[in-house]
């Protein structure tokens, strides 16, 4: 049994937070002892954390204020290995571990395309963080854990990080909880009443997720086929997207219901899942959709979708940012007979199940320990 500590900013509704909760839950199920330290507190993913994980909430207002509290919390935790996730958390945790003489215990994780992620973080402190991070990564004894080969290559190509400084590990997307959750019925009225084909997309309502492009592509689809689009999520662009939907005159066919408390059940009931992101790290929702046999269509965005879909051999991979082509692919997929693809499910279970992912992470976190 090992003692592992995971450091995060909070447990908000993002993919990184969701994956770290699933990783922690799987590690404790395997018999390991896990502490999870949050720089702030709470978040929509908190209820999904196993009670067997020791949650420590530092309640700091900002990451900059966390040096002392995080140092004390890590000393009390006294782990065999530490995993930090997200760039700004990686930097503060590395600095703290350096003062403790614990750099050999630390592994950091990059969850997104570094060169693109830093462009949408305009805060001065975050800009400094993104400047410092690659130099810190190059000095760390343990390699950065990237969520996909694309994320790893982006770090190598655009920063001082070398190939030997990065490894990859699959996200723990599928768990026994997601398998159980998939057995429940969908709640959204359009997925309960299947009078029309229904497309689903999931994610933060932000520039990164490209829902503005998806709405335009969907508008094109409606010229040929009557159907519906549900975009699950919350975010800063909700009002803008609502204005776009209203301006196109498709309010009756597009729904922005916010987050779902059981997104896997909604996906299972959908006819198609669409990824329209401008960039990703490793888009977990594609895997979730495939795990319940739902067809998927995805932009060939940087990064992750190409790897998951094996270059388009598993499901349609659409030319990056080509809205016209995305609409055509959606229309084509909706026209095909929908089947539950057991082979597709078997593929994602073998690669992205938490039991597989947790072993890979544990091996990397505890290397040489």
N, C-alpha and C positions, 0 to 999 in steps of 0.2 A: 504493500500500500504506500502511495506517495502523497505528499502534501503539496498541493498546487494552489497558487493564488492568482486570480485573474483581476486585472485592473481596467476599469472602464470609466467613462465620464458619468454616465447614468444608464438607465434602462428604458430609454425612449423607444418609439415604435420603429426604429430603423433596422435594416438587415443585419448590421454588425452586432447590435445589441441582442437581437433575436438569436443569432448564431452562437454568441457567447453563452447565453442562457442554456441553449440546447447542449452545448459542449460541456458546461458545468454539470448539468443534470446527468449526462451520460457518464461522466467521470465518477460521480458519486455512486451511480448505479453499479459501476464496475468495482466499487470498494475503495476508491481514493477519497482523500479528505480535501475539500475545496473551500477556500475563502474567496468571496467576490467583493472587491473594494470599489465603491463608487465615489468619485471625486465630489459629486453633488449628492443627489438622492432620487429615489423613485423612478417612475416612468411606466409607460403602458405595458412593458414586458415584465415588470416586477411580479405580477401574479403567477406567471408561468415558471418562475424559478422554484426548484425543488426546496422543500423545507430542510432537506439534508445539506444544502449549501449554506455556509455561514455568511450572511450578507452584512457587510460593514459599510455604512453610509456616512461619509465624512462631512457632508452638508456644507462644503465650501462654496462660496458664491462664484468664484472663478478658478480656473486651473492654476493661475499664477499664485493663488493663496494656498495651494494644496501642499507645498513642499514639506512643511513641518508635520501636518497631520498625516500625510501619506507615509512619510518616513517612520513615524511612530507606529502606524498601523502595520506596515510591513515587518517591522521588528517584532511586534507582538505575534504576527502571523507565523514568522520563522519558517517559510516554505522551503521545500526542496527545489521548486522551480516556479518562476513567475512568468505570466503571459500578459502583456499589455496590448490593447487594440485601439486603433485610430491614431493618426499622426501626432496630434498634440498630447495625447496621453502617453504615447511611446516616448516622447521627448522628456516630459516631466518624470516619468518612471525611470528612464535611463539615468537622468541626473541624480535622482534619489538613490538608486542602486549603486551608482559610482561612489557616493559618499558613505555607503554602507560596506563597500568592498564586495558587492554582490553582482557585479556585471555578468559573471559566469552563470548566475542563476536566471538571468533575464532573457526572454524571447519577446520580440515585438512582432505585431501583425499589421500588414497593410491590406486594407479591405477594398481599395478603389484605385483607379488609374491615377497615379500620383501627379503626373504632369497636368492632367485636366482638373483634378480635384482642387489643386492649389489655385487655379484660375478663378474659381467661384468662391473662394474664401478671401474677402477683401479687407478684413480686419487687420490692423497693423501687427498685432501680436501674432495672429495666425500666419501672416506673411513671413515674419521672423522664424516662426516654428517650422514652416515648410522649407525655409532656407537652411536651417540648422540640421533638420532631420537626416538628410542623406549623409552628412559628415559624421553624425553620431552612428548611423547604421553601419558605416564602413569600419568604425572602430569597435563595434560590439563583438564579443567573442562568439556569440551564436548568430546564425544567419537570420535575416528577416523572413518571416513566414508570410508568403503572398497567397491570396485566395485563388489565383489562377496563373497560368504561365504568361498570359498577356500582361497582368499586373506586374509580374516579376520582370518581364522584358522591358516594360515601360520605365521601371526604376533604373534598370541598367542603361537604357538608351538615353535617358534624359537627365541623369544625375551622376554623381561620382561613385555611386554604388557599383560594385563589380559583380560578375556572374557568381563568384564563390560566396558572395555576401547574401544571397537570396535562395530560398527553397520554396516549394509550394505544398499546400495541403488542402484537401477538399473540404468544403463547408459541411457541417452536420445538419443537412437540410431536413432529412426524413427521420422521424423518431417514432417510438411506439405511441406517443401522444398525438402526432399528426395522423398516424394510421387510425387511431381510435376516433379522432375528430372528424375524419373523412366519412365516417359511418353515419353522421348526423345529417339531417336535411338542411338544404340552403334556406336562408331567411329572407333574402331580397325578393320582393314580389315578382320581379321579372324572371327570377330563377325558380320560383315556385310555379308560376303560370308560364309554361313554355309555349305560349302561342306564337312566339316569334323567336328566331335564332338569336342567341345572346352572346356577345363578346365581353370578356372581362380583362381588365388590366389592374395592376396593383402597384402602389408605391407612393412616396411623398409627392405632393403636388408642387413640384419644383422644376426648375429649368432642366436639371439633369435628366429627368424621366421622360421628357419629350412628349407629354400628353397633348400639347398644342398641335404637334404633327399628327398624332393619332386621331385627334378630333377632325382634322382636315382630311385625313385618309378615310375616316368613317363617313364623312359627308359625301365623299366620292362613291363609297360603297352603296349608300342610300339611293343614289341615282339609278341603281340597277336592282338592288335587293332590299326589301324591307326587313330591318333587324334592329337590335338594340345594343347599346354600349354602356357598361357599368365600369367606372373607374373608382376603385376602393382606395382611400387614403385621405390624409389631410395635409395642408401645407400653405405656404405663403402665396401661391399662385391661384388659389381657389377662386377668388373673385374674378381674376383675369380669364380663367377658363370658362367660368359661367357666362361672362360677357361674350366670349368667343362663340360658345354654344348658342346663345340667344341670337347673336348676329347672323349665324348661319341658318337660323330658323329650325333647329333640330332639338329644341328643349324637351319635346315629348319622347325623344329616342335616346337621350344621353342622361345618365344618372351619376351624381357625385355624392354617394351616401356617407362618406367618411370611412373610418376604419371598421373592419368587421371583426367580431370576437371569435369567428371561426372561418377564416378565409379559405382554408382547404376545402370545406364543404361547399362554399360558393364556387370555387374553381371546378370542383367535380361536376357541378350541375351546369356549368357553362358549355357552350358549343366550341369556343375557341379562346385561348389566352394569347394576348399580343404584348410583346416587349417593344417599346418605341424609344428607348433611352438614347440619349446623346453619348453617355458613357456609363460604364459599370465596372465592377470588380469581378464578381461572379454572380450573375443574376439568379438568386435563389428561387424566385417565383416561377421561372421556367421549369425548374426541377420539381417544385411542388405540383405544378399543373400536370407534368408528365407522370408524376407518381400516382395520380388518380385517373390516368388514361385520357386526359384532355389534350386535344390537338394544340400546337403552339406555332406561332409565327414570330420572327424576331428580326430586328435590325442587326446587321453585322457591325455592332458598335464596339468600340474599345472599352472593355475587354470582357471575355468570359463566354459570351453566347456562342461564338465560333467553336470554342473548345467543348462546351456542353453538347452542342448539336453536331459535333464532328464534321465541321465544315459545310453543314447543310445536308449531310447524308441522313440525318435522323429526322429533321423537320426543316421547313423553309427558312432560309437565311437571306434576308433582303438587303440589297445594296444600301449602304449607310446613308441615311438622311434623304433617301428617295421616297418621298411621300406618295407619289403616283404608284410606284412599284409596291409599296406597302398596302395601299388600297386594293390593288390587283390581287395580291397574295391573300389578303383577308377574304375577298370575294371568292377566290378559287377554293380556299379551305372550307368556307361555308357551303360551297356547292358539292363538296365531296361527302360521301356517306360517312357519318361519324361512327367510329368503332373504338372499343376499349382495347388499346394496344398493350397486350401483356408483355410483349418483347421490349417495348419502350419502358414500361414500369420496371421490368427486371434489370434493365441497363442502369437506370438511375438509383435503384435500391442498392445495386452492387458497388456504386461509386460514391454516393452521397448519403448513405445511411449513417446516422450518428455513431453507431457501433464501429463502423469502418473509420470514419473521420476522427473520432476520439483517440483511437489507437495511433493514428498518424501524428496527431497533435502531441500526445503524451510522449511518443518516441522523440519528437523534436525538442519539446520543452525539457525533457530529462536527459538529453544526450550527454554522455560522459559523466553522469551523476550516479 
